[in-house]
Amino acid sequence: MAVPDPNQDFRILRELAADRKGQIALVALLALLSTASTLTLPWVVGKLLSTLGGDGLTWWTGLLVALGIGSALAGAGATFLLARLGQRMICRLRVRTMRHTLGMKVSDIRAEGSGNLVARITADTSRIKKLIDAGPIQLPMAALTTVGTLVIMGFIDWVLLLVTLGAFSVAAVLITGVVKGLRRSYISVQEVTSSLAQRYIAATDAVKVIKAYRAEQQVGDDLAEHAENVARREIDAARMEALMMPVITLGQQIALVAVITGGGARMLDGRLSLADFVAFLLYLLQLTAPLMMIASAVTALKMGVVARERFTSLFAMEQEAGDQDRATLPERRPAAPAVEFEDVRFGYGSTPVLRGADFRVPARGLTAMVGLSGSGKTTSLELIERFALADGGSVRVFGRDVTDWPLGDLRRRMAYVDQSATLVQESVRSNLTLGRSATSVSDDDMLRVLDRVGLAEELARTPQGLDTVLAGNVDLSGGQRQRLAIARAMLSESDLVLLDEPSSQLDSVNEQKLRDLVDELARERAMLVVAHRISTVQHADHVIVFDEGRVVGEGQHATLMRDCPVYARLVRGQMLAAEDGTAADADARVLETGARA
């Protein structure tokens, strides 16, 4: 499958014809043959009428049948080949959209919203497909059929042609007014449909909370209100669309009455033969089909152009810098800290999060970050991973600013476990080897790490083991998902492991297993943990204390209890939980007494 240049704007005809110019030519040829046959049929009927009772009846009858069958077969062939080309292009478009989305900056993905992005590969691609069905071949052929029909009608009788054009001009004026309003309607429909999809996805993600608070009716009413808004916008668009066909039909009916009246008069005057009059009427009746096709194609064109612009705007969004954008640098500087923050400032819009943060993470050992919610801990991990760039200051990883690292090299040096312990809807094996070849890690190594985090026995009870797919009815509890995400991080060959609240959903037994594994890994790697448990903090080699976007203390637990009032308040104020879920103040008092001693 050809991969389009991601830097190119999205152009429907270019994408449709990519590597398939011969097939496009065949479709155009079949469409031309069908159009030519259609234009010839009424003329042959006239000739057939003029030979009634004569010797040429068999010849003209055979030609009429052959033209009818040929027109049908050529039209069917062109329609099928075009539909097949369209489906292949839509597949490429969906693949390109999904790959581009995955390569976008995290901030841009959040700003777009999952509902809006899903609408790109569902509703928007459907509108593009309708445009392909009606536009590249059928619209030109319909226009050619219309022009050809009018030209032939002019040769038959130019006076009746003028009568026909006068009748249809009334319809043309009305259609022009309708088309102008369609674009605005379609843009509005796209926007409200994306908003509804976003809200529905958010509701399904939060279904457990919704049910726990018995809010099904409340949330359902909110979704229903937005669905009603979508329906109102679509009805407005449908109202304008519905005017096009009746207006064309009205023009044809006016023309038909005028032509029959005028043609009858011209036949009585001897200026028009019966055969020519019948042929002219057949051309007039035939004129409706291409005009309706043009009206339908214009509607699809308006919808498709709006969808195309949405794809173009998406593809214009900047991608994260890849490895090819930078020269390869030495992997690390000798004896450099794993992470260094120097006067780092960062905010979301006008809301500041980090206000000049300074800290260092040693190249070996366990470092814990603590602080109230919103103090900048998780944001610091995102800056280290370069999910976002600091507004000021410097973030260095192994002695080099994160902006000087090739992005792929930077992230290969780190493993990351987010707060939600996010997994992909694939097998356990795929989750453990995410970003690497499935053969790069042996089954024995995977099972060993799963045993270390307390998942081996649970996995052994599933019929497919490592090949169990985590989707649908097969899912893990919050604690199990967290342990699997941690196992994935532990299997990586990274020098720095970032853990965001890694033990928040673990019981004391599995937390102890995790702590033993962290101790083992910390001998050779840097472990940076956002911690909310006193056991993790007390166990750490180094603790970093955040307060309102600044680092107000670094050191070991006992030292911070003595020298850092903010940290002491966190512990005494029960902001750090003990293993059994109780407050850590009793443990803190013992440690504080020991520190004084």
Buried (B, 14 or more C-beta within 10 A) or exposed (E): EEEBEEEEEBEBEEBBBBEBEEBBEBBBEBBBBBBBBBBBBBBBBBBBBBBEEEEEEEEBEEBBEEBBEBBEBBBEBBBEBBBEBBEBBBEBBBBBBEEBBEBBBEEBBEEBBBBBBBBBBEBBBBBBBBBBBBBBBBBBBBBBBBEBBBEBBBEBBEBBBEBBBEBBEBBEEBBEEBBEBBBBBBBBBBBBBBBBBBBBBBBEEEEEEBEEEEBEEEBEEEBEEBBEBBEEBBEBBEEBBEBBBEBBBBBBEBBBEBBBEBBEEBBEEEEBBEBBBBBBBBBBEBBBBBBBBBBBBBBBBBBBBBBBBBBEEBBEBEBBBEBEEBEEEEEBEEEBBBBBBBEBBBBEEEEBBBBBBBBBBBBBBBBBBBBBEEBBBBBBBBBBBBBBEBEEBEBBBBBBEBBEBBBBBBBBBBBBBBBEBEBEEBBBBBBBBBEEEBEEBEEEEBBBBBBBBBBBEBBEEEEEBBEBBBEEEEEBEEBBBBBBBBBBBBBBEBBBBBBBBBBBBBEEEBBBBBBEBBBEBBEEBBBBBBBBBBBBBBBBBBBBBBBBBBBBBBBBBBBBBBEBBBBBEBBBEBBBBBBEEEBBBEBBEEBBEEBEE
